Amino acid sequence: MGVAGTLEYFSDLLSNAKKGKKKKLMQTVALKVRMDCQGCERKVKSVLYGVEGDKSVKVDMKQQKVTVTGFVEPEKVLKAAQSTKKKVELWPYVPYFLVAHPYVSQAYDKKAPPNHVRAVPVTATISESIIDDYYINMFSDENPNACSIM
């Protein structure tokens, strides 16, 4: 960083304290962007590098994921990405072990990356899954009319 960098840091710190400004925090914003080719990737990258406060932009074409890191606001990044006329949404997936019931119908998604499911609210329960009690009882040992396959 050096002496000049240290002086600049303290100067910014003092000027922000005098003005009463809040300093932005370093954030990582992940987006799901529909990209078909290298041209789409370049277009999205160039637009997101223009967002004020960004430090890096990483694009993963295989997962259709764009990650922006820096002193940015998620709303501004989302608006900038939408200006490319591509289908854009905030990254909806989380690792499956962070979700209480990862196999309920709302969480399971065929298009999710490996070991990821959709982020669902905590209100989703097992009773909201697509399994019906009728089908469970159809193969039960306690049901005398159950189907037995041997």
C-alpha positions in Angstrom: 0.0 0.0 0.0 2.8 2.4 0.8 2.9 5.7 2.5 0.9 7.5 -0.1 -1.8 4.9 0.0 -2.0 5.0 3.8 -2.3 8.8 3.7 -5.0 8.7 1.1 -6.9 6.1 3.2 -6.8 8.3 6.3 -7.7 11.3 4.3 -10.8 9.6 2.9 -11.7 8.3 6.4 -11.5 11.8 7.9 -13.4 13.5 5.0 -16.2 10.9 5.3 -16.4 11.4 9.1 -16.7 15.2 8.6 -19.5 14.9 6.0 -21.4 12.3 8.0 -21.4 9.8 5.1 -21.7 6.1 5.7 -19.0 4.1 4.0 -20.3 1.3 1.7 -19.5 -2.3 2.7 -17.8 -4.7 0.4 -20.4 -7.0 -1.0 -20.7 -9.9 -3.4 -23.8 -9.9 -5.7 -24.6 -13.1 -7.6 -26.9 -13.0 -10.6 -28.4 -15.6 -12.9 -28.1 -14.3 -16.4 -29.2 -16.1 -19.6 -26.1 -16.1 -21.8 -25.8 -18.1 -25.0 -22.4 -17.2 -26.5 -19.1 -15.5 -25.8 -20.6 -12.3 -27.2 -23.3 -12.3 -24.5 -20.7 -12.9 -21.9 -18.6 -9.9 -23.1 -21.6 -7.7 -23.2 -22.7 -8.5 -19.7 -19.1 -8.2 -18.4 -18.6 -4.8 -20.0 -21.9 -3.4 -18.6 -21.2 -4.7 -15.1 -17.6 -3.3 -15.1 -19.3 0.1 -15.6 -21.1 -0.1 -12.3 -19.7 2.3 -9.7 -17.7 0.6 -7.0 -17.1 -2.8 -8.5 -13.8 -4.5 -8.0 -14.2 -7.7 -10.0 -16.7 -9.4 -12.3 -16.6 -13.2 -12.7 -18.8 -15.0 -15.3 -19.5 -18.8 -15.2 -21.1 -19.6 -18.6 -21.9 -23.2 -17.6 -24.0 -22.2 -14.6 -25.2 -19.0 -16.2 -23.9 -17.2 -13.1 -22.3 -13.7 -12.8 -20.6 -12.6 -9.6 -19.9 -9.0 -8.9 -17.6 -8.1 -6.0 -17.0 -4.6 -4.6 -18.5 -1.6 -2.9 -21.8 -2.0 -4.9 -25.5 -2.0 -4.2 -27.4 -5.1 -5.4 -30.2 -3.0 -6.9 -27.8 -1.0 -9.1 -26.1 -4.2 -10.3 -29.4 -5.8 -11.1 -30.6 -2.7 -13.0 -27.3 -2.6 -15.0 -27.6 -6.3 -15.9 -31.2 -5.8 -17.0 -30.1 -3.0 -19.3 -28.5 -5.7 -21.5 -32.0 -7.0 -22.4 -31.1 -10.4 -21.0 -33.2 -12.5 -18.6 -31.7 -11.6 -15.2 -32.6 -12.5 -11.7 -30.7 -12.7 -8.4 -29.0 -16.0 -7.8 -31.8 -18.2 -6.5 -29.8 -21.3 -5.4 -28.2 -22.3 -2.1 -26.3 -25.4 -1.1 -28.8 -28.1 -0.2 -27.5 -28.6 3.3 -28.6 -25.1 4.2 -32.2 -25.8 3.6 -34.3 -27.6 6.2 -36.3 -29.7 3.7 -34.4 -29.7 0.4 -36.7 -32.0 -1.5 -40.0 -30.2 -1.0 -41.6 -29.3 -4.3 -40.7 -25.6 -4.0 -37.0 -26.2 -3.4 -36.2 -29.0 -5.9 -35.2 -27.6 -9.3 -33.8 -29.7 -12.2 -31.9 -26.8 -13.6 -30.0 -26.1 -10.3 -26.3 -26.7 -10.2 -25.0 -29.9 -8.5 -25.6 -30.0 -4.8 -27.8 -26.8 -4.9 -31.6 -26.2 -4.5 -33.7 -23.1 -4.7 -33.8 -20.9 -1.6 -37.2 -21.4 -0.1 -38.8 -19.7 2.9 -38.7 -21.6 6.2 -42.5 -22.0 6.1 -42.2 -24.8 3.5 -42.7 -28.1 5.1 -42.8 -31.8 4.2 -46.6 -31.7 4.1 -46.3 -29.4 1.1 -44.4 -31.9 -0.9 -45.9 -33.7 -3.9 -46.1 -37.1 -2.1 -49.7 -38.0 -1.4 -50.7 -40.2 1.6 -52.8 -42.3 -0.7 -49.8 -43.5 -2.6 -47.8 -44.2 0.5 -50.6 -46.4 1.9 -50.9 -48.2 -1.4 -47.7 -50.1 -0.7 -48.0 -50.3 3.1 -47.6 -53.7 4.9 -50.4 -52.8 7.2 -52.9 -52.4 4.4 -54.5 -55.8 3.6 -55.5 -54.6 0.1 -52.0 -53.2 -0.7 -50.2 -54.1 -3.8 -47.4 -56.6 -3.1 -44.6 -56.9 -5.6 -42.1 -59.7 -5.1 
